[in-house]
Structures are given as structure tokens and as C-alpha cells.
Amino acid sequence: MARIGFIGTGNMGYAILKGLLKMYSPSELMITDASQEKMRQVAEETKVETAPDNSTLASGVKYVVLAVKPQYYGVVLKEIAPVITKEQIVISIAPGITIQDLKDELGQHKRIVRAMPNTPALIGEGMTGVCYDRTLYTEEEEAEIKAFFCSFGKMRIVEERLINAVVCASGSSPAYVYMFIEALADSAVKYGLPRDAAYEMAAQAVAGSAKMVLETGKHPGELKDAVCSPGGTTIAAVSALEECGFRSAVIKAADACFEKCSSLK
């Protein structure tokens, strides 16, 4: 029997599936998707078994990963509710859908793990906020849940009330980072740097800076100050960013993201 089943193989589901294949064999995984063409393509690439429908998949695995958009949850939950047992674990990765929402559809005694991953999972560099009631799981199950999320990056357990903040910090933020890299590269191209070199340099600067925060444990402000020599080029650039409301724009983006999360059902 397959260990983990995916309902949905869109961008996020596919990214997680690719990460899991580094730890699990294709025979331990199963997928289904509303798009038969998409499901066929993913199955051909990964050699993972497909299921004819959501109900069949849900009845044949220990872990059921709901990797569909929030607006499709109602239909999917009605399809799988009759076959989900208390021995199984349902993993939800949709913003706006609470653990209680899922229990209302699947049954109050069903075990739900709610998570918010991000697309860098595709290259094993994901970041996932995870919440669940730890009293409902065995030590072995907790270890497997941790292994599941760490197979495609890092995880951090958070209270469910903070999950929308996780979307702001890591779930949606890769898009902002890509925009920053693109803009930074454009600025270098403006002054003559070849585009391929500009993208490489900008992207590596972001990757290296992020690693400095993670590995040194220093406050980002302290690391920023270390780059800003008195009267130098960097402090001039930082001053321009402040004049243009750089930090304010990022915070306003997070506000919009949080508000959208809160309105999703």
C-alpha cells in the first residue's frame, strides 16, 4: 500500500512530491488530479502510481495530502469524508482553511496537520510552518511528519493562529524576492552588465545574504550595518530605498497577503 497520497499535483503539490522522492520510492506514493493530462505527465516523469479518483486514493494511503486550491476543498472533502478513518492523517497546505473547518467536513475525531510550505520545496529549500495537536500522534507518527516536511526543506511548528503570518513570511514571499532579483538585475543591465551575469550576481547575493542571516544568527540590521561604510556607496543606496518607502512597501504587501488569507474559504 502507498504511504502518502496527493490530491492535486499543481505547483505546490508537485514541488513537495519532488522533494519526497528523494526519501521515498515511487511505490510509496500515489497521486490524483482533476486534470487527467497533468496527472499523466507527472506520473510519467516520477513513476508514481495514479488513482482513478480522490476517494480511491484517500482509502489507500496512511497520509492524505490535500494539495488543491482553497476553492476546491469543499468538493474534495465531500468525496473523501466517507473513507477517511481515525488511523489516517490528513495534511492540508491551503491558506485560509482551518483545522476546525476540515474537522467539520471530515469528522471531529479525524487527525489533521495544517501546513504552509513554499515553492522552493522544488529544489529542497522549502520553508514550512506546521501546526497540529501533538497529543493525537504517536512518536513514530511525529517523526514521520517531521521527515515528510524536512524532505523538501526546513519546518517550524507554530500555533495555528499564526499560520497566516507564516504565509506572509515564507509562503508568498518568494514572489517578492523574485521581483527584487529581477529589479536588481535590471539596474545592473542598465549600466552595461550582461543580463545572464546580472541575474547570477543578484540571485547569488540574495542567496548568500539569506545564508548569513541563518548561519550567523545576527540581526539583519546588524548585517546591513556591516555593509554600510560611512559615506560609502551602500549607505547611499539604502538612503534611496528608505526615501522610496522600501520597508513600508514590503510591510504593506504582507498586510495585503494576510488580509487575503483571512478572507479565503
Helices and strands as residue ranges (DSSP letters): E 4-7, H 11-20, G 26-28, E 29-32, H 36-46, E 49-50, H 54-58, E 63-66, G 70-72, H 73-80, E 89-92, H 99-106, E 111-116, G 119-123, E 126-131, G 134-136, H 139-150, E 153-157, G 160-162, H 163-166, I 167-171, H 173-190, H 195-216, H 220-227, H 233-243, H 246-263
